[in-house]
Amino acid sequence: MAPLESLLARRMIPGSVSGTMQTMGRGEVAVDATDHTGQTALMIASEGGHAGAVKALLAAGATVNAKDNRGYTALMHACPHGHTMAVEALLAAGADADAKNSEGNTPLAFAEEALIRARSPPEGAADAHAHEHVARLLRKTTREHQYYLHTVHLARSEGANYQLYRDRTRKRGNR
């Protein structure tokens, strides 16, 4: 089998599901083969926003939660770029929205950071819609956010003013 990076450089035309799948189908490269950075074809397709290739690779058996040399998953590669359809496909296939890379960052952290950048000059609001949608999808999925919502609900049901509590704990340096 040839190295993944040379095959992808020659055959994976952006958005070309057929070229990618033909290469995989002929056995020229395994579906989970990695390049020198540990990236799989699924990660490369996710980062490029090629939702069709992402779906085809997942259908061919690509490992949805594989990590590259920096601990990034395909979901982490898609999130900072606002690739909504790729993110939806990955989540539907069971991508771990709570996974952490080697620096402790989650897909939601990447999405939120990208959303902040998209809302700021020079990018402006043009990119913000896609980034906002990705962040919203991840917020619905992550355990961290679900726990936060559950805590707020319990506090409110007990008559607590959660905003006041949060403000006080932040002043004390607690989080």
C-alpha positions as CSV (number, residue, x, y, z in Angstrom):
1,M,0.0,0.0,0.0
2,A,1.2,3.5,-0.8
3,P,1.4,6.2,1.9
4,L,-1.9,8.0,2.5
5,E,-0.5,11.5,2.0
6,S,0.8,10.7,-1.6
7,L,-2.5,9.0,-2.6
8,L,-4.6,11.8,-1.2
9,A,-2.4,14.5,-2.8
10,R,-2.9,12.8,-6.2
11,R,-6.5,11.5,-5.9
12,M,-8.5,13.3,-3.2
13,I,-9.8,16.3,-5.2
14,P,-11.6,18.6,-2.8
15,G,-15.2,17.4,-2.6
16,S,-14.5,14.3,-4.7
17,V,-16.2,11.4,-2.9
18,S,-15.8,9.1,-5.8
19,G,-12.0,9.6,-6.1
20,T,-11.5,9.1,-2.4
21,M,-13.7,6.0,-2.3
22,Q,-12.2,4.5,-5.4
23,T,-8.7,4.8,-3.9
24,M,-10.0,3.2,-0.7
25,G,-12.1,0.6,-2.5
26,R,-9.1,-0.6,-4.6
27,G,-7.2,-1.4,-1.5
28,E,-4.5,1.2,-2.4
29,V,-4.9,2.6,1.1
30,A,-6.7,1.5,4.2
31,V,-9.6,3.7,5.3
32,D,-7.9,4.5,8.6
33,A,-4.4,5.0,7.1
34,T,-2.6,8.0,8.5
35,D,-0.2,10.6,7.1
36,H,3.0,11.8,8.8
37,T,0.9,13.9,11.2
38,G,-1.4,11.0,12.2
39,Q,-4.3,12.4,10.2
40,T,-6.7,10.1,8.5
41,A,-8.6,10.7,5.3
42,L,-11.7,11.4,7.5
43,M,-9.8,14.1,9.4
44,I,-8.7,15.7,6.1
45,A,-12.2,15.6,4.6
46,S,-13.7,17.0,7.8
47,E,-11.2,19.9,7.9
48,G,-12.0,20.7,4.3
49,G,-15.7,20.5,4.9
50,H,-16.3,17.8,2.3
51,A,-19.4,16.3,3.9
52,G,-20.0,13.9,1.1
53,A,-16.5,12.4,1.6
54,V,-17.0,12.4,5.3
55,K,-20.2,10.4,5.0
56,A,-18.7,8.0,2.5
57,L,-15.6,7.4,4.6
58,L,-17.8,6.8,7.7
59,A,-19.9,4.3,5.6
60,A,-16.7,2.6,4.6
61,G,-15.8,2.0,8.2
62,A,-13.5,5.0,9.1
63,T,-12.9,5.3,12.8
64,V,-14.9,8.4,13.9
65,N,-13.0,9.1,17.1
66,A,-9.4,8.3,15.8
67,K,-6.9,10.9,17.0
68,D,-3.9,12.4,15.2
69,N,-0.5,13.1,16.7
70,R,-1.8,16.2,18.5
71,G,-4.9,14.3,19.8
72,Y,-7.3,16.0,17.4
73,T,-10.3,14.0,16.2
74,A,-12.1,14.5,12.9
75,L,-14.8,16.5,14.8
76,M,-12.0,18.8,16.1
77,H,-10.8,19.4,12.6
78,A,-14.3,20.3,11.3
79,C,-15.4,22.6,14.2
80,P,-13.1,25.6,13.8
81,H,-14.0,26.0,10.2
82,G,-17.8,26.0,10.6
83,H,-18.4,22.9,8.5
84,T,-21.9,22.3,9.7
85,M,-22.7,19.3,7.4
86,A,-19.5,17.5,8.3
87,V,-20.1,18.1,12.0
88,E,-23.6,16.8,11.7
89,A,-22.4,13.7,9.9
90,L,-19.7,13.1,12.5
91,L,-22.1,13.5,15.4
92,A,-24.6,11.2,13.8
93,A,-21.9,8.6,13.5
94,G,-21.1,8.8,17.2
95,A,-18.2,11.3,17.3
96,D,-17.3,12.1,20.9
97,A,-18.2,15.7,21.5
98,D,-16.5,15.6,24.9
99,A,-13.1,14.4,23.5
100,K,-10.0,16.4,24.5
101,N,-6.9,16.9,22.5
102,S,-3.4,16.8,24.0
103,E,-3.9,20.4,25.3
104,G,-7.2,19.6,26.9
105,N,-9.4,21.4,24.3
106,T,-12.8,20.0,23.2
107,P,-14.6,20.4,19.9
108,L,-16.9,22.9,21.6
109,A,-13.9,25.0,22.7
110,F,-12.7,25.2,19.1
111,A,-16.2,26.0,17.8
112,E,-16.7,28.8,20.4
113,E,-13.3,30.3,19.7
114,A,-14.1,30.3,16.0
115,L,-17.4,31.9,16.6
116,I,-15.8,34.7,18.6
117,R,-13.3,35.3,15.7
118,A,-16.1,35.2,13.1
119,R,-18.0,37.9,15.0
120,S,-15.0,40.1,15.2
121,P,-13.4,42.3,12.5
122,P,-12.0,41.7,9.9
123,E,-14.1,38.5,9.3
124,G,-17.3,40.2,10.5
125,A,-20.7,38.5,10.6
126,A,-20.4,36.8,7.3
127,D,-19.0,33.6,8.7
128,A,-20.7,33.8,12.0
129,H,-23.9,31.9,11.0
130,A,-22.1,28.7,10.2
131,H,-19.9,28.9,13.3
132,E,-22.9,29.6,15.5
133,H,-24.8,26.6,14.1
134,V,-21.8,24.3,14.8
135,A,-21.4,25.7,18.4
136,R,-25.2,25.2,18.9
137,L,-25.0,21.5,17.8
138,L,-22.1,20.8,20.1
139,R,-23.7,22.6,23.1
140,K,-26.7,20.2,22.7
141,T,-24.4,17.2,22.6
142,T,-21.7,17.8,25.2
143,R,-22.0,16.3,28.7
144,E,-20.4,19.5,30.1
145,H,-23.2,21.7,28.8
146,Q,-25.9,19.2,29.8
147,Y,-24.5,19.2,33.3
148,Y,-24.5,23.0,33.4
149,L,-28.2,23.1,32.2
150,H,-29.2,20.5,34.7
151,T,-27.5,22.5,37.5
152,V,-29.2,25.7,36.5
153,H,-32.6,24.0,36.3
154,L,-32.1,22.5,39.8
155,A,-31.0,25.8,41.3
156,R,-34.0,27.6,39.8
157,S,-36.4,25.0,40.9
158,E,-35.2,25.5,44.4
159,G,-35.7,29.3,44.1
160,A,-32.1,30.2,43.7
161,N,-30.9,33.1,41.7
162,Y,-28.3,31.3,39.7
163,Q,-26.9,34.5,38.1
164,L,-26.3,36.0,41.5
165,Y,-24.6,32.8,42.6
166,R,-22.4,32.6,39.5
167,D,-21.4,36.3,39.9
168,R,-20.4,35.8,43.5
169,T,-18.4,32.6,42.9
170,R,-16.5,34.3,40.0
171,K,-15.6,37.2,42.3
172,R,-14.1,34.7,44.7
173,G,-12.0,33.1,42.0
174,N,-14.1,29.9,41.9
175,R,-15.6,28.7,38.7
